[in-house]
């Protein structure tokens, strides 16, 4: 297994995470013990300071984890979480108050499960326990890789990485590239890669001019091969 999270030719932590998305049987265990809610875009699942007494299974849609900076800006931490993934586990296990916010970036549905019920399921199903351990370990390595990327890569490289990761996880492959059918503002993108909104706008224009990306209404189409040159 390649340790480089951003090596798109040989795979990496994205491959690990794909294997750790809950399968149908595991999701059914959580559905039976939890409650499904429908969430509009920008719905806040939990906030910093909340009691950590629930975990959340994403059934559909996408969720981002973020913090609020001292100047009031939203700063995305970690990756965007999607269908079949669990959020809110670490602080629930530690029994501490939330330090982050979790909000939807598209409409979807989520299963809410109490800590008590979640622990019961894990106790009764050891295979799920081992999967959760592996998932948390993969996320820790992912966080380390993101920190390395922030420190060592230039702005255009970080943005290219984000677009390629979004394409892999939520894109639709076409003969002309990969379409990402999710709308993010330049401010939201900036918070994900640690650069200013103005830099995001400039970088996207650069990618557009070299035909690494193309805008199609509210969608964006990317050319992974052209974007990959910015990862060096």
C-alpha positions in Angstrom: 0.0 0.0 0.0 1.4 3.4 -1.0 1.7 5.8 1.9 1.2 8.9 -0.4 -2.4 10.0 0.0 -2.2 12.0 -3.3 -0.6 9.4 -5.5 -3.4 9.0 -8.1 -1.6 6.4 -10.2 -1.1 3.8 -7.5 -3.9 4.6 -5.0 -3.5 5.3 -1.3 -5.8 6.3 1.6 -8.7 6.9 -0.7 -8.6 3.2 -1.6 -8.5 2.3 2.1 -11.4 4.6 2.9 -13.5 3.1 0.0 -13.1 -0.3 1.6 -14.2 1.1 4.9 -17.5 2.6 3.8 -20.2 0.6 5.5 -21.7 -2.2 3.5 -25.5 -2.8 3.3 -25.6 -5.2 6.3 -23.6 -2.8 8.5 -25.8 0.2 7.5 -28.9 -1.8 8.2 -27.7 -2.5 11.8 -27.4 1.2 12.4 -30.7 2.0 10.7 -32.6 -0.4 12.9 -31.2 1.2 16.0 -31.3 4.8 14.9 -33.5 7.4 13.4 -33.4 8.7 9.8 -33.7 12.5 9.2 -33.9 14.4 5.9 -31.5 17.3 5.7 -31.5 20.3 3.4 -28.3 21.9 2.2 -26.4 23.8 4.9 -28.1 21.8 7.7 -25.9 21.7 10.8 -25.8 18.2 12.3 -23.8 19.3 15.3 -21.9 22.4 16.6 -18.8 23.1 18.6 -19.6 22.9 22.3 -22.4 20.3 21.8 -22.5 17.2 24.0 -21.0 14.3 22.1 -23.7 11.7 22.6 -24.6 10.7 19.0 -22.9 9.3 15.9 -24.2 9.9 12.3 -24.4 7.7 9.3 -24.6 9.5 6.0 -27.2 7.8 3.8 -27.2 10.3 1.0 -25.6 13.7 0.3 -22.3 15.1 1.5 -21.2 16.5 4.8 -18.2 18.7 5.7 -16.5 19.1 9.0 -15.4 22.6 9.9 -14.3 25.0 12.6 -14.9 28.8 13.0 -11.7 30.9 13.0 -11.1 33.8 15.3 -12.2 36.2 12.5 -15.5 34.3 11.9 -14.5 32.3 8.8 -15.4 28.7 8.3 -12.3 26.5 8.0 -12.9 23.0 6.7 -10.9 20.3 8.6 -10.6 16.8 7.3 -12.3 15.5 4.2 -15.8 15.8 2.9 -17.8 12.7 4.1 -20.2 11.0 1.9 -22.8 8.1 1.7 -21.9 5.1 3.8 -19.5 7.0 6.1 -19.9 7.7 9.8 -19.2 11.1 11.4 -19.0 12.3 15.0 -17.3 9.2 16.3 -14.0 10.4 17.8 -15.5 12.9 20.3 -18.3 10.5 21.1 -15.8 7.8 22.1 -13.8 10.3 24.1 -16.9 11.6 25.8 -15.9 15.3 25.3 -17.8 18.2 23.9 -17.7 18.8 20.2 -14.8 20.9 18.9 -16.1 21.1 15.3 -19.2 21.7 13.3 -20.7 19.3 10.8 -22.9 20.7 8.1 -24.4 19.4 4.9 -23.2 20.8 1.5 -26.1 19.2 -0.3 -29.5 17.9 0.6 -29.6 14.3 1.8 -30.5 11.9 4.6 -28.6 10.9 7.8 -29.2 8.3 10.5 -28.8 9.5 14.0 -27.7 6.9 16.5 -27.2 7.4 20.3 -23.8 6.6 21.8 -25.4 3.9 23.9 -27.0 2.1 20.9 -23.8 2.5 18.9 -21.7 0.9 21.7 -24.2 -2.0 21.9 -24.0 -2.7 18.2 -20.2 -2.7 18.3 -20.2 -5.0 21.3 -22.5 -7.4 19.6 -20.8 -7.3 16.2 -17.0 -7.5 16.6 -16.5 -7.2 12.8 -18.0 -3.7 12.9 -15.7 -2.8 15.8 -12.6 -3.7 13.8 -13.8 -1.8 10.9 -14.3 1.3 13.0 -10.8 1.0 14.4 -9.4 0.8 10.9 -11.5 3.7 9.8 -10.3 5.9 12.6 -6.7 4.9 11.9 -7.1 5.8 8.2 -8.5 9.2 9.1 -5.6 9.9 11.4 -3.2 9.1 8.6 -5.3 11.2 6.2 -5.1 14.2 8.6 -1.3 13.8 8.8 -1.2 13.8 5.0 -3.4 16.9 4.8 -1.1 18.8 7.2 1.9 17.8 5.0 0.1 19.0 1.9 -0.7 22.4 3.5 2.9 22.9 4.6 4.7 21.6 1.5 2.5 22.4 -1.5 1.7 25.6 -3.3 -1.8 27.0 -3.6 -2.5 25.7 -7.1 -1.2 22.2 -6.1 -3.5 22.1 -3.1 -6.5 23.2 -5.2 -5.7 20.7 -7.9 -5.6 18.0 -5.3 -8.9 18.9 -3.9 -10.6 18.9 -7.3 -9.1 15.5 -8.2 -10.2 14.1 -4.8 -13.7 15.5 -5.3 -13.8 14.0 -8.8 -12.8 10.6 -7.5 -15.3 10.6 -4.7 -18.4 12.3 -6.1 -17.7 12.8 -9.8 -19.3 11.3 -12.8 -17.0 10.0 -15.5 -17.7 11.1 -19.1 -15.7 10.9 -22.3 -14.7 14.6 -21.8 -13.6 14.3 -18.2 -15.1 14.0 -14.8 -18.2 16.1 -13.9 -18.6 17.2 -10.3 -22.2 18.0 -9.7 -22.0 19.8 -6.4 -21.8 23.6 -6.0 -19.3 25.1 -3.7 -18.6 28.8 -3.4 -15.0 30.1 -3.8 -15.1 30.9 -0.1 -16.0 27.3 0.7 -13.2 26.0 -1.5 -10.8 28.4 0.0 -11.6 27.1 3.5 -10.8 23.5 2.4 -7.3 24.2 1.1 -6.2 27.0 3.3 -5.9 29.8 0.8 -7.8 33.1 0.2 -11.0 33.4 -1.9 -9.1 35.7 -4.3 -6.4 33.0 -4.8 -9.1 30.4 -5.5 -10.6 32.6 -8.1 -7.2 33.2 -9.8 -6.3 29.6 -9.6 -9.6 28.4 -11.1 -9.1 30.9 -14.0 -5.6 29.5 -14.6 -7.0 26.0 -14.7 -9.8 27.1 -17.0 -7.4 28.8 -19.4 -5.2 25.7 -19.7 -8.4 23.6 -20.1 -7.8 21.6 -17.0 -11.3 22.4 -15.9 -14.5 23.7 -17.6 -17.6 25.2 -16.0 -20.9 23.9 -17.1 -23.7 25.8 -15.4 -23.3 25.0 -11.7 -21.2 22.0 -12.4 -17.5 21.7 -13.0 -15.8 19.3 -15.4 -12.1 18.4 -14.6 -9.4 16.8 -16.7 -7.4 14.8 -14.1 -4.4 14.2 -16.4 -3.9 18.0 -16.8 -4.5 18.8 -13.1 -2.1 16.1 -12.1 0.9 18.2 -13.3 0.2 20.6 -10.5 0.8 17.9 -7.8 4.5 17.7 -8.5 
